[in-house]
Amino acid sequence: MKNTWYTYLVRCNDNSLYAGITTDLSRRVEEHNNSKLGAKYTRNKRPVTLVYAKSSENRSQASKLEYALKKLPKAKKEQLIEQYLINETN
């Protein structure tokens, strides 16, 4: 069975954003919030909230999107998140 890869953004409690990739969004957010398996960056910025996710066909595509997200200025990331949240509620 082929895994679906996701590129995601979580908002930390200090309002910063963290980008990552995973095959299981709910597990990964849980790890960021409650486990040593979460990223070092998010460990002292808990709780984190999932604010953006996009699926990819493979790890390579997910990693490329993650890299592109990390290069964006915060204002652009916020626009992406706003658009994502609007689409999720419709």
PyRosetta script that sets phi, psi and omega in degrees:
from pyrosetta import init, pose_from_sequence

init()
pose = pose_from_sequence("MKNTWYTYLVRCNDNSLYAGITTDLSRRVEEHNNSKLGAKYTRNKRPVTLVYAKSSENRSQASKLEYALKKLPKAKKEQLIEQYLINETN")
pose.set_psi(1, 136.7)
pose.set_omega(1, -178.4)
pose.set_phi(2, -86.9)
pose.set_psi(2, 131.2)
pose.set_omega(2, 176.7)
pose.set_phi(3, -79.1)
pose.set_psi(3, 142.5)
pose.set_omega(3, 170.1)
pose.set_phi(4, -90.4)
pose.set_psi(4, 130.8)
pose.set_omega(4, 177.4)
pose.set_phi(5, -98.3)
pose.set_psi(5, 144.2)
pose.set_omega(5, 179.3)
pose.set_phi(6, -124.2)
pose.set_psi(6, 139.8)
pose.set_omega(6, 168.8)
pose.set_phi(7, -103.1)
pose.set_psi(7, 134.1)
pose.set_omega(7, -174.4)
pose.set_phi(8, -138.9)
pose.set_psi(8, 160.3)
pose.set_omega(8, 170.5)
pose.set_phi(9, -123.5)
pose.set_psi(9, 135.2)
pose.set_omega(9, 170.9)
pose.set_phi(10, -117.0)
pose.set_psi(10, 145.6)
pose.set_omega(10, 175.3)
pose.set_phi(11, -97.7)
pose.set_psi(11, 125.7)
pose.set_omega(11, 179.6)
pose.set_phi(12, -85.1)
pose.set_psi(12, 168.0)
pose.set_omega(12, -177.3)
pose.set_phi(13, -68.2)
pose.set_psi(13, -12.3)
pose.set_omega(13, 174.9)
pose.set_phi(14, -96.2)
pose.set_psi(14, 12.2)
pose.set_omega(14, 179.0)
pose.set_phi(15, 73.6)
pose.set_psi(15, 6.1)
pose.set_omega(15, 174.7)
pose.set_phi(16, -77.9)
pose.set_psi(16, 163.7)
pose.set_omega(16, -179.2)
pose.set_phi(17, -116.6)
pose.set_psi(17, 142.4)
pose.set_omega(17, 177.9)
pose.set_phi(18, -125.5)
pose.set_psi(18, 130.7)
pose.set_omega(18, 178.5)
pose.set_phi(19, -105.2)
pose.set_psi(19, 143.9)
pose.set_omega(19, 177.6)
pose.set_phi(20, -159.5)
pose.set_psi(20, 178.9)
pose.set_omega(20, 175.6)
pose.set_phi(21, -129.3)
pose.set_psi(21, 153.9)
pose.set_omega(21, -179.7)
pose.set_phi(22, -164.0)
pose.set_psi(22, 167.9)
pose.set_omega(22, 171.4)
pose.set_phi(23, -103.4)
pose.set_psi(23, -6.5)
pose.set_omega(23, -177.8)
pose.set_phi(24, -143.1)
pose.set_psi(24, 99.3)
pose.set_omega(24, -174.3)
pose.set_phi(25, -61.8)
pose.set_psi(25, -47.6)
pose.set_omega(25, -175.9)
pose.set_phi(26, -65.0)
pose.set_psi(26, -40.3)
pose.set_omega(26, 177.2)
pose.set_phi(27, -62.4)
pose.set_psi(27, -42.8)
pose.set_omega(27, -176.7)
pose.set_phi(28, -66.5)
pose.set_psi(28, -42.7)
pose.set_omega(28, 177.7)
pose.set_phi(29, -63.1)
pose.set_psi(29, -41.2)
pose.set_omega(29, 176.2)
pose.set_phi(30, -58.7)
pose.set_psi(30, -42.8)
pose.set_omega(30, 178.5)
pose.set_phi(31, -63.6)
pose.set_psi(31, -42.8)
pose.set_omega(31, 179.0)
pose.set_phi(32, -60.5)
pose.set_psi(32, -35.8)
pose.set_omega(32, -175.3)
pose.set_phi(33, -86.8)
pose.set_psi(33, -30.8)
pose.set_omega(33, -167.5)
pose.set_phi(34, -132.8)
pose.set_psi(34, 10.3)
pose.set_omega(34, -171.0)
pose.set_phi(35, -143.8)
pose.set_psi(35, 158.8)
pose.set_omega(35, 173.0)
pose.set_phi(36, -71.7)
pose.set_psi(36, -12.4)
pose.set_omega(36, 179.1)
pose.set_phi(37, -75.4)
pose.set_psi(37, -15.8)
pose.set_omega(37, 176.3)
pose.set_phi(38, -66.8)
pose.set_psi(38, 160.5)
pose.set_omega(38, -178.7)
pose.set_phi(39, -62.1)
pose.set_psi(39, 145.1)
pose.set_omega(39, 178.3)
pose.set_phi(40, -56.3)
pose.set_psi(40, -38.7)
pose.set_omega(40, -178.8)
pose.set_phi(41, -58.7)
pose.set_psi(41, -40.3)
pose.set_omega(41, -174.4)
pose.set_phi(42, -86.1)
pose.set_psi(42, -11.1)
pose.set_omega(42, -172.0)
pose.set_phi(43, -59.2)
pose.set_psi(43, -39.2)
pose.set_omega(43, 179.8)
pose.set_phi(44, -102.6)
pose.set_psi(44, 18.0)
pose.set_omega(44, -180.0)
pose.set_phi(45, -125.8)
pose.set_psi(45, 29.4)
pose.set_omega(45, -178.1)
pose.set_phi(46, -81.5)
pose.set_psi(46, 154.5)
pose.set_omega(46, -1.3)
pose.set_phi(47, -81.1)
pose.set_psi(47, 156.8)
pose.set_omega(47, 174.4)
pose.set_phi(48, -108.5)
pose.set_psi(48, 152.8)
pose.set_omega(48, -179.6)
pose.set_phi(49, -127.4)
pose.set_psi(49, 132.9)
pose.set_omega(49, 176.9)
pose.set_phi(50, -68.6)
pose.set_psi(50, 124.6)
pose.set_omega(50, -178.3)
pose.set_phi(51, -122.7)
pose.set_psi(51, -8.7)
pose.set_omega(51, -179.4)
pose.set_phi(52, -160.4)
pose.set_psi(52, 139.3)
pose.set_omega(52, 174.6)
pose.set_phi(53, -152.2)
pose.set_psi(53, 141.5)
pose.set_omega(53, 177.0)
pose.set_phi(54, -140.6)
pose.set_psi(54, 131.9)
pose.set_omega(54, -178.9)
pose.set_phi(55, -83.9)
pose.set_psi(55, 152.4)
pose.set_omega(55, 177.8)
pose.set_phi(56, -134.4)
pose.set_psi(56, 159.2)
pose.set_omega(56, -179.1)
pose.set_phi(57, -74.0)
pose.set_psi(57, -27.8)
pose.set_omega(57, -177.6)
pose.set_phi(58, -152.1)
pose.set_psi(58, 172.1)
pose.set_omega(58, -177.2)
pose.set_phi(59, -62.5)
pose.set_psi(59, -38.5)
pose.set_omega(59, -178.7)
pose.set_phi(60, -59.9)
pose.set_psi(60, -47.0)
pose.set_omega(60, 178.9)
pose.set_phi(61, -62.9)
pose.set_psi(61, -42.9)
pose.set_omega(61, 179.6)
pose.set_phi(62, -61.6)
pose.set_psi(62, -42.2)
pose.set_omega(62, -179.9)
pose.set_phi(63, -65.7)
pose.set_psi(63, -39.1)
pose.set_omega(63, 178.8)
pose.set_phi(64, -65.1)
pose.set_psi(64, -40.5)
pose.set_omega(64, 177.8)
pose.set_phi(65, -66.6)
pose.set_psi(65, -41.2)
pose.set_omega(65, 177.9)
pose.set_phi(66, -58.3)
pose.set_psi(66, -45.4)
pose.set_omega(66, 179.5)
pose.set_phi(67, -60.3)
pose.set_psi(67, -43.9)
pose.set_omega(67, 179.6)
pose.set_phi(68, -64.2)
pose.set_psi(68, -41.4)
pose.set_omega(68, 178.8)
pose.set_phi(69, -62.3)
pose.set_psi(69, -42.6)
pose.set_omega(69, -177.5)
pose.set_phi(70, -64.5)
pose.set_psi(70, -26.8)
pose.set_omega(70, 179.9)
pose.set_phi(71, -81.4)
pose.set_psi(71, -18.8)
pose.set_omega(71, -178.2)
pose.set_phi(72, -68.6)
pose.set_psi(72, 145.3)
pose.set_omega(72, 172.0)
pose.set_phi(73, -67.5)
pose.set_psi(73, 157.1)
pose.set_omega(73, -175.7)
pose.set_phi(74, -58.1)
pose.set_psi(74, -38.1)
pose.set_omega(74, -179.2)
pose.set_phi(75, -59.7)
pose.set_psi(75, -39.7)
pose.set_omega(75, 178.6)
pose.set_phi(76, -68.7)
pose.set_psi(76, -39.2)
pose.set_omega(76, 176.9)
pose.set_phi(77, -62.0)
pose.set_psi(77, -41.4)
pose.set_omega(77, 179.6)
pose.set_phi(78, -63.0)
pose.set_psi(78, -39.0)
pose.set_omega(78, 176.6)
pose.set_phi(79, -62.7)
pose.set_psi(79, -44.8)
pose.set_omega(79, 177.8)
pose.set_phi(80, -58.2)
pose.set_psi(80, -46.1)
pose.set_omega(80, -179.3)
pose.set_phi(81, -62.6)
pose.set_psi(81, -45.7)
pose.set_omega(81, -179.7)
pose.set_phi(82, -59.2)
pose.set_psi(82, -45.5)
pose.set_omega(82, 179.2)
pose.set_phi(83, -62.9)
pose.set_psi(83, -43.0)
pose.set_omega(83, 179.8)
pose.set_phi(84, -61.1)
pose.set_psi(84, -46.4)
pose.set_omega(84, -178.1)
pose.set_phi(85, -66.9)
pose.set_psi(85, -35.7)
pose.set_omega(85, 176.3)
pose.set_phi(86, -63.1)
pose.set_psi(86, -45.3)
pose.set_omega(86, -179.6)
pose.set_phi(87, -65.8)
pose.set_psi(87, -35.3)
pose.set_omega(87, -179.2)
pose.set_phi(88, -68.9)
pose.set_psi(88, -31.6)
pose.set_omega(88, -177.2)
pose.set_phi(89, -86.3)
pose.set_psi(89, -13.8)
pose.set_omega(89, 179.2)
pose.set_phi(90, -92.8)
pose.dump_pdb("model.pdb")
